[in-house]
Amino acid sequence: MLGALIRMMAAAAALAVRERGRQLGRAARADELEPATWGALELAGTTGATDYLGFLNTLHRVGRGVAPFFERYDALLDGELAQLAIAKPGITAGGPFPAAAETASPSSSRSSGNAASTDASNGREGR
């Protein structure tokens, strides 16, 4: 599923860059774009229309599969989201403004709706 999402995002980036190129009257150059954006353009160039529709079908299938969960719960909480994916200088788990994270009360970060989480160690659903 992640591969389908990445390729669809690459196609969307390619469309945006192409449209901007039309406005400018020329194609974008590698030195004008972020390396990740240029990589997305290259990836999108390997994706045909039928591939794109297949990726779209995959994402729709996944969406239909998780929809019943969200009929009962308002949010999915995942413990992995509590950590930074990539460590960056000056950015801590409290974000770029650590003083704000230190003064926030624990209760202020809880949502007031129905929420569910899955304990990855035992697969149990919690509320």
N, C-alpha and C positions, 0 to 999 in steps of 0.2 A: 504494500500500500504506500509506503514511504517513497518508493521509486516512482510510482504514478504521480504522487503529489509534487515531487521535485521536477519531473518532466513537464507537468502542467504549469508550474510556476516559471520554469525556464521559457516555455512558449509564451506566457504572458509578458515576461520581460522582453522577449524578442519582439513581440508586437508593439510594446511601448517604445522601444528603441527604433523600430522601423517607422512608426508614426512620427517620431521626432525627426528622423532623417528626412521624411517627406516634407516636413515643415521647413527644414533647413535647405532642402534641395540637394542633399548628399547623404551618403551612408556614414554611419559612425565609424570611428577609428579606435583601435585597441587602446591607444594612449589617452583617449577621452573618457574611458569608462573604468569603473572599478574592475579588478581582475575577476571577481566573482560574477559580475554582470557579463563580462566578455565570455567567461566560461559557460554561463547560462545560454548565451547566444549560440555558442558552438554546440552545446547539447541540444538546443531546440532545432538546430539544423539537421540533426539526425533523427528527428521525430516527424513521421508522416501524419497525414490526416487520420488514417485509420488507426494508427498507434494512439493518437490523441483521444479519439473516441473510445478506444479500449481503456485508456487510463481514466477517462471520465466515468465510464461504466464501473470501474473498480471503486472509485471514490463514492459513487452513488450506492453501490452494494454495501460498502462499509458504513455509510451513513444510515442506511436502512437497518443494518444490524445493530447499531448502537442506539437508535431512536427509542426502542422500548425502555431502555434504562432511563432516558431523560423524561419519559412520561411519569416516572415515579420520583425522580430526583432532579433538583435544579442544577447541581454541579457535580463534577467528578474531581475529587481531590487525590493527588498523586504525590507521594513523599519525594519523588525525584525532582519535582518542581521546586522544592524548598532549597535547592542547591544551585549555585551558578554553574552553567554548562562549561564556560571557559573562564579561567582566572585572568583578570585584567588588572594591571597596576592601578591602584587608587579606587578600585571597586571592591567592596566587601559584601558579605552576605546581607548586610543592612542597606546595600545600595551605595550610591555615591555620596549620600548624606547620612553618615553613621549616627550623628547626634539625633536625628529624627527617629531612627530605628531604636535607639536606646531609650527614648522617652515614650515611645508608643506602648500603651498598656496591652497585655496579652489578649484581653477581651475585645479590644477594638479591631483585631484582625479576624475575628470570627464572623461568619455570615449568619444572617438571621433566617435564611430559608432552609428548605430541605437540602441536605447535602449528604453525599455518600463517598466513602473512600474504600479502597481495597488494601488490606494489609498484605504486602507482597510476600512476607515470610510464611503466611499460612493461608492466603487466598480468601480469608473471611471478609465479609462486607461489614462495614461499620457505619454508624450514623452519628 
